């Protein structure tokens, strides 16, 4: 499977993997550069993000120079447990120190749910969108597991798959994998909390609980040491292993399973 | 006496495909300046929107619902977001909202003659960026109005006056 240029398959649900995703390791020789094909100014603000394209395929993504490990690990874990988070690759850009997280688009046409709600309220409240939100309920369990903090509808993205169904995914895990304490039910995003499908949540909790120690370690340890030092990798792996067994109770407490 | 003044403006573009990108489609401009001594900023938005999703412009032939959700009504949507933004930094607020297929690009600065109106300047920048000449903005009208309407685009304009914080007393 090529690392770059492989579009997110929105039609098929991610298969919960028994090993780390194939795309965890950047392909040797892959290089990225700043792009003029997509240049949202938001990318150049305080977050330090900017749009890039792969030199070979021309695929575009958003280069995030900060919280690189959080973005990469969360994306790979999401794929392992069958929830939608756009694919993240690691890469370097000429003139920018260090390795960044390159977040790929969720679909050809994609926007966040807060924006959609304001621009096209009838589409936001459509049965098709409601189904997509219910299908994305597993993200609530996932957020509880990885400890995502910044939970809002602007961090949910929607795209259409080949079968013309909407698919909702989550973005921005900059503050995940940090919070101490037990796994808690997330306080957002509101759009997900208003559309909980208990069966989807329960299935996701099952997959999180079945995510093995070796899977977790494989995903965490795939991040280069210059991005996440060894001691931090050990902390993150332990964090995930501990909280894996707490997600079910957190979902129960909110009545989501 | 100052004969030049500083303007800020941004290009608005549409990328039809965020996975296999095409050449971005220019959609319009947002032009702003602080009016000296009035504690007011003026913002002019000039943009084009597809008139009918069932008969889209050639560059938007493959656009679907989520694309049109961004394209149709974007001029009024940006104006609404400017009004809701902190006046001192509305470009950042707007660009944080418009960052998907339809996006606001980086802010650019421009020095212009004081005699040039903001609306006239916005019209010129629109023509430069989008490639469509404007002959029917009142301020730049040099001949009897002649609507250059095509069957696939509607041009829309919005002007937004904003209060800005008074300069601190020195």
Interface residues (C-beta under 8 A of the other chain):
Chain A: X7 X8 X35 X36 X37 X38 X39 X40 X41 X42 X43 X44 X45 X53 X58 X59 X60 X104 X105 X106 X107 X108 X109 X110 X111 X112 X115 X116 X118 X119 X120 X123 X158 X159 X160 X166
Chain B: X10 X13 X15 X16 X17 X18 X19 X20 X21 X22 X23 X24 X63 X64 X65 X66 X67 X69 X70 X73 X74 X77 X80 X91 X92 X95 X96 X97 X98 X99 X100 X101 X103 X104 X105 X106 X107
